[in-house]
């Protein structure tokens, strides 16, 4: 039986009672780190990246977490609670080492119940207005909301007039593009589009929801950064240590 952890918080979003976090991947692009620990437990300024993600939601009153683990999930289960306040409720669920992201969601389904819930990757942080996101989802009445973000640009951008460079911009944010920020609000029925354990969430299922007119985008114009490389980890750690981390919340 699913645990319905009803909780009235300062967001007024009592219907969203669980934050599900996918933390089962191998993080192969950070092999120097993830050969010895799961990506979710990579240290960012003294705390695992998973903790940084969780405190974003806890700061908005969402303190109930189900973490889908896989690769080295025993490390997450053994260590994460030691970093978190006692009022955060954390359940780690082994969803298999080689399960795709959609499959991990399927294996959480019986624990999530019938209420809408938040879904988040374990490696991306943002100065996200969680109450506004939840209000947006409740307002449109569809099955799924994806947080759309501007991707950080990897390279400086050239403004060209013919062959002449008329403008050069340092690396920044590509405001002409939108991508998934790896954060969602989902109704329970949204999981019905996942075929099996080998299904990646951000391929067939999201395409099916979009084609059915059941996927809406919440446009987040503020800070967002994923942690796919050691350089990105170091950049996030620097922001935190300097006291200017946009995703920091009081929990």
C-alpha positions as CSV (number, residue, x, y, z in Angstrom):
1,X,0.0,0.0,0.0
2,X,1.4,3.4,-0.9
3,X,2.2,5.8,1.9
4,X,0.0,8.9,1.6
5,X,2.0,11.4,3.6
6,X,-0.5,14.2,3.7
7,X,1.2,17.4,4.8
8,X,0.0,20.9,4.8
9,X,3.0,23.2,4.1
10,X,3.6,26.9,3.5
11,X,3.2,26.4,-0.2
12,X,-0.5,25.7,0.1
13,X,0.3,22.7,-2.2
14,X,-1.1,20.0,0.1
15,X,-1.9,17.7,-2.8
16,X,1.8,17.3,-3.8
17,X,3.0,15.2,-1.0
18,X,6.1,13.4,-2.3
19,X,9.3,14.4,-4.2
20,X,10.6,11.4,-6.2
21,X,14.3,11.7,-7.1
22,X,16.0,9.5,-9.7
23,X,19.4,8.6,-8.3
24,X,20.2,5.3,-9.9
25,X,22.5,6.1,-12.8
26,X,26.2,5.6,-13.1
27,X,27.3,9.1,-14.0
28,X,29.8,7.9,-16.6
29,X,30.8,11.4,-17.6
30,X,32.2,11.9,-14.1
31,X,34.1,8.5,-14.0
32,X,36.9,10.0,-11.9
33,X,34.2,10.5,-9.2
34,X,31.6,7.9,-9.8
35,X,34.0,4.9,-10.0
36,X,34.0,5.1,-6.2
37,X,30.6,6.6,-5.3
38,X,27.2,7.1,-7.0
39,X,26.7,10.4,-8.7
40,X,24.1,11.4,-6.2
41,X,26.7,11.3,-3.5
42,X,29.4,13.4,-5.3
43,X,30.5,16.1,-2.9
44,X,29.6,19.7,-3.6
45,X,31.1,22.0,-0.9
46,X,30.8,19.4,1.9
47,X,27.4,18.0,1.0
48,X,26.3,15.4,-1.6
49,X,24.6,16.9,-4.7
50,X,21.5,14.9,-3.7
51,X,21.3,16.9,-0.5
52,X,21.5,20.2,-2.5
53,X,18.6,19.0,-4.6
54,X,16.5,18.0,-1.6
55,X,17.0,21.2,0.2
56,X,15.6,23.1,-2.7
57,X,12.3,21.4,-2.2
58,X,12.5,21.2,1.6
59,X,12.8,25.0,1.7
60,X,9.4,25.2,0.0
61,X,7.9,22.8,2.6
62,X,8.2,19.5,0.7
63,X,10.1,17.3,3.1
64,X,8.9,13.8,1.9
65,X,11.4,12.1,-0.4
66,X,11.5,8.8,-2.2
67,X,14.9,8.2,-3.8
68,X,15.1,5.6,-6.6
69,X,18.6,4.1,-6.3
70,X,20.5,1.6,-8.4
71,X,24.2,1.8,-9.0
72,X,25.9,1.7,-5.5
73,X,22.5,2.4,-4.0
74,X,23.7,1.0,-0.7
75,X,26.0,4.0,-0.3
76,X,23.1,6.4,-0.7
77,X,20.9,4.5,1.7
78,X,23.6,4.3,4.3
79,X,24.9,7.9,4.1
80,X,22.2,10.4,2.9
81,X,20.2,10.5,6.2
82,X,23.3,11.6,8.0
83,X,23.4,14.8,6.0
84,X,19.7,15.7,6.4
85,X,17.5,17.2,9.2
86,X,15.4,14.7,11.2
87,X,12.1,16.2,9.9
88,X,12.9,15.2,6.3
89,X,11.3,11.8,5.6
90,X,13.5,9.8,3.2
91,X,12.9,6.4,1.7
92,X,15.5,4.8,-0.6
93,X,14.1,2.2,-3.1
94,X,16.3,-0.2,-5.0
95,X,15.1,0.1,-8.6
96,X,17.9,-2.0,-10.2
97,X,21.4,-1.1,-11.5
98,X,20.5,-1.2,-15.2
99,X,16.9,0.1,-15.1
100,X,16.1,3.0,-17.4
101,X,14.8,6.2,-15.9
102,X,11.2,5.5,-16.9
103,X,11.5,2.0,-15.5
104,X,12.7,3.4,-12.2
105,X,9.5,5.5,-12.0
106,X,7.4,2.4,-12.7
107,X,9.1,0.7,-9.8
108,X,8.1,3.6,-7.5
109,X,4.5,3.7,-8.7
110,X,2.9,1.7,-5.9
111,X,4.7,3.9,-3.3
112,X,3.6,7.2,-4.9
113,X,-0.2,6.7,-4.5
114,X,-2.8,8.7,-6.4
115,X,-1.7,12.2,-5.6
116,X,0.3,14.4,-7.9
117,X,4.1,14.4,-7.1
118,X,7.3,16.1,-8.0
119,X,9.9,14.2,-10.0
120,X,13.5,15.4,-10.0
121,X,16.8,14.3,-11.3
122,X,19.5,14.0,-8.6
123,X,22.1,16.3,-10.3
124,X,20.4,19.6,-11.2
125,X,19.9,22.7,-9.1
126,X,17.9,25.9,-9.7
127,X,16.5,28.9,-7.9
128,X,13.1,27.4,-8.7
129,X,9.9,29.0,-7.3
130,X,8.4,25.7,-6.2
131,X,5.0,27.2,-5.1
132,X,4.6,28.9,-8.4
133,X,5.5,25.6,-10.3
134,X,2.9,23.7,-8.3
135,X,0.2,26.4,-8.8
136,X,0.9,26.3,-12.5
137,X,0.5,22.6,-12.6
138,X,-2.8,22.7,-10.7
139,X,-4.1,25.5,-12.9
140,X,-3.7,23.8,-16.3
141,X,-5.3,20.4,-15.4
142,X,-3.0,18.3,-17.6
143,X,-1.1,15.1,-16.6
144,X,2.4,16.5,-16.6
145,X,4.5,19.7,-16.3
146,X,8.1,19.9,-17.2
147,X,10.4,22.7,-16.0
148,X,11.8,24.3,-19.1
149,X,15.2,26.1,-18.7
150,X,17.7,27.9,-20.8
151,X,20.8,25.7,-21.2
152,X,24.2,27.2,-20.2
153,X,26.2,27.9,-23.3
154,X,29.4,25.9,-23.5
155,X,31.2,28.3,-25.8
156,X,31.5,32.0,-26.4
157,X,29.1,33.3,-29.1
158,X,30.1,35.2,-32.2
159,X,27.9,37.8,-33.9
160,X,28.8,37.9,-37.6
161,X,28.1,40.3,-40.4
162,X,29.3,38.3,-43.4
163,X,32.8,37.2,-42.4
164,X,33.4,40.1,-40.0
165,X,32.9,39.5,-36.2
166,X,30.7,42.4,-35.0
167,X,30.1,41.0,-31.5
168,X,31.7,38.5,-29.2
169,X,29.9,37.3,-26.0
170,X,31.5,35.2,-23.3
171,X,30.0,31.9,-22.3
172,X,26.6,32.5,-20.6
173,X,23.1,31.3,-21.0
174,X,21.5,30.5,-24.4
175,X,18.3,32.5,-24.1
176,X,17.2,31.3,-27.6
177,X,16.7,27.7,-26.5
178,X,14.7,25.8,-24.0
179,X,15.5,22.3,-22.6
180,X,14.1,20.1,-19.9
181,X,15.5,21.0,-16.5
182,X,15.0,17.5,-15.2
183,X,12.2,18.6,-12.9
184,X,8.5,17.8,-13.3
185,X,5.2,17.7,-11.6
186,X,3.2,14.6,-12.5
187,X,-0.2,13.1,-12.0
188,X,-0.2,9.4,-11.2
189,X,-1.8,8.7,-14.6
190,X,1.2,10.1,-16.4
191,X,3.1,6.9,-15.5
192,X,0.7,4.9,-17.7
193,X,2.7,5.9,-20.8
194,X,5.8,4.1,-19.6
195,X,6.1,0.8,-21.4
196,X,8.6,-1.2,-19.3
197,X,11.8,-1.1,-17.2
198,X,13.9,-0.4,-20.3
199,X,12.0,2.8,-21.2
200,X,13.9,6.1,-20.7
201,X,11.5,8.7,-19.3
202,X,12.6,11.6,-21.5
203,X,12.2,9.8,-24.8
204,X,9.0,7.8,-25.5
205,X,6.9,8.8,-22.5
206,X,7.4,12.5,-22.7
207,X,6.8,12.4,-26.5
208,X,3.6,10.4,-25.9
209,X,2.3,12.9,-23.3
210,X,3.2,15.8,-25.7
211,X,1.4,14.2,-28.6
212,X,-1.7,13.7,-26.4
213,X,-1.7,17.3,-25.3
214,X,-1.0,16.4,-21.7
215,X,2.5,18.0,-21.3
216,X,2.9,21.6,-20.3
217,X,6.1,23.6,-19.8
218,X,6.7,25.9,-16.8
219,X,9.3,28.4,-18.1
220,X,12.0,29.0,-15.5
221,X,14.0,32.1,-16.5
222,X,16.4,32.0,-13.5
223,X,19.4,30.0,-12.5
224,X,19.7,26.4,-13.5
225,X,22.7,24.1,-13.6
226,X,23.2,20.4,-14.0
227,X,26.3,18.6,-12.8
228,X,27.5,16.3,-15.5
229,X,31.3,17.0,-15.3
230,X,33.9,17.7,-12.6
231,X,34.2,21.2,-13.9
232,X,30.5,21.8,-13.3
233,X,30.8,20.3,-9.8
234,X,33.6,22.7,-9.0
235,X,31.6,25.6,-10.3
236,X,28.7,24.8,-8.1
237,X,31.0,24.2,-5.1
238,X,32.6,27.6,-5.7
239,X,29.2,29.4,-5.7
240,X,28.2,27.6,-2.4
241,X,31.4,28.4,-0.6
242,X,31.3,32.1,-1.7
243,X,27.8,32.3,-0.2
244,X,26.1,33.2,-3.5
245,X,24.5,29.8,-4.5
246,X,21.2,30.8,-6.1
247,X,19.6,27.4,-5.2
248,X,20.3,27.7,-1.4
249,X,17.2,27.5,0.7
250,X,16.5,27.7,4.5
251,X,15.4,24.2,5.6
